[in-house]
Amino acid sequence: MGAGVLGGGLLLAISYRALKRAVDAIGPPAPGQEGRPTVSPWRLALRLAGRYALLLAAGYVIIGRLHLHPLGVLVGVSAVVVAAMVEAVRSWRQPTGFSP
């Protein structure tokens, strides 16, 4: 099951990189990158579809060929989301030190 968690983490890393690059290409340029070339919408759509095809292929290899436990893969993919939710709840429940 541990290998499944690592495989899910790999899928998460690929997905994060794909989304980050797409958002960087769509959004306004970051400070210091004002002169970057614009990307055509068709090229962006093809690159994003290609990345999701890569995710699909990686998922097939991880579950279908390597026979890693699907529950472990699910845990690995969702680990970052669960950690972020736990931190959000913890920060919401902590006193801020402000008393009216």
C-alpha positions as CSV (number, residue, x, y, z in Angstrom):
1,M,0.0,0.0,0.0
2,G,2.9,2.3,0.6
3,A,4.0,2.1,-3.0
4,G,0.5,3.0,-4.0
5,V,0.7,6.2,-1.9
6,L,4.0,7.1,-3.6
7,G,2.4,6.4,-7.0
8,G,-0.5,8.7,-6.1
9,G,2.0,11.3,-5.0
10,L,3.6,11.1,-8.4
11,L,0.3,11.6,-10.1
12,L,-0.4,14.6,-7.9
13,A,3.0,16.1,-8.8
14,I,2.3,15.7,-12.5
15,S,-1.1,17.1,-12.2
16,Y,0.1,20.1,-10.1
17,R,2.8,20.9,-12.6
18,A,0.3,20.7,-15.5
19,L,-2.1,23.1,-13.8
20,K,0.6,25.5,-12.7
21,R,2.0,25.8,-16.2
22,A,-1.4,26.3,-17.7
23,V,-2.4,29.0,-15.2
24,D,1.0,30.7,-15.7
25,A,0.4,30.7,-19.4
26,I,-3.2,32.1,-19.1
27,G,-2.7,34.6,-16.3
28,P,-0.9,37.9,-16.3
29,P,2.9,37.7,-16.3
30,A,4.7,37.6,-13.0
31,P,6.9,40.5,-12.1
32,G,10.1,40.3,-14.2
33,Q,8.4,38.3,-17.0
34,E,6.5,41.1,-18.8
35,G,8.2,40.3,-22.1
36,R,7.2,36.6,-22.3
37,P,5.7,35.4,-25.5
38,T,1.9,34.8,-25.6
39,V,0.6,31.3,-26.1
40,S,-2.2,30.7,-28.6
41,P,-5.3,29.2,-27.1
42,W,-5.2,26.1,-29.4
43,R,-1.6,25.4,-28.4
44,L,-2.5,25.8,-24.7
45,A,-5.5,23.5,-25.1
46,L,-3.4,20.8,-26.9
47,R,-0.7,21.0,-24.2
48,L,-3.2,20.7,-21.4
49,A,-4.9,17.7,-23.1
50,G,-1.5,16.1,-23.6
51,R,-0.7,16.5,-20.0
52,Y,-4.0,14.9,-19.0
53,A,-3.3,12.1,-21.4
54,L,0.1,11.6,-19.6
55,L,-1.8,11.5,-16.3
56,L,-4.1,8.9,-17.7
57,A,-1.2,6.8,-19.0
58,A,0.6,7.1,-15.7
59,G,-2.5,6.1,-13.8
60,Y,-2.9,3.1,-16.0
61,V,0.7,2.0,-15.5
62,I,0.6,2.6,-11.7
63,I,-2.7,0.6,-11.2
64,G,-2.9,-1.7,-14.2
65,R,0.7,-2.7,-14.8
66,L,2.5,-2.2,-11.5
67,H,-0.6,-3.5,-9.6
68,L,-0.3,-0.9,-6.9
69,H,-3.2,-0.8,-4.5
70,P,-5.9,1.7,-5.8
71,L,-6.7,2.8,-2.2
72,G,-3.1,3.7,-1.7
73,V,-3.0,5.7,-4.9
74,L,-6.1,7.5,-3.8
75,V,-4.6,8.3,-0.5
76,G,-1.4,9.6,-2.2
77,V,-3.3,11.8,-4.6
78,S,-5.5,13.3,-1.8
79,A,-2.8,13.7,0.8
80,V,-1.9,17.3,0.0
81,V,-5.6,18.3,0.0
82,V,-6.3,16.6,3.3
83,A,-3.2,18.3,4.8
84,A,-4.3,21.7,3.6
85,M,-7.8,21.1,5.0
86,V,-6.3,20.1,8.4
87,E,-4.1,23.2,8.5
88,A,-7.1,25.5,7.6
89,V,-9.1,24.0,10.4
90,R,-6.2,24.4,12.8
91,S,-5.7,28.0,11.9
92,W,-9.4,28.7,12.1
93,R,-9.6,27.2,15.6
94,Q,-6.5,28.9,17.1
95,P,-7.1,32.1,19.0
96,T,-5.7,35.1,17.2
97,G,-4.7,37.0,20.3
98,F,-7.2,39.8,19.5
99,S,-9.7,40.5,22.2
100,P,-12.3,43.3,21.7
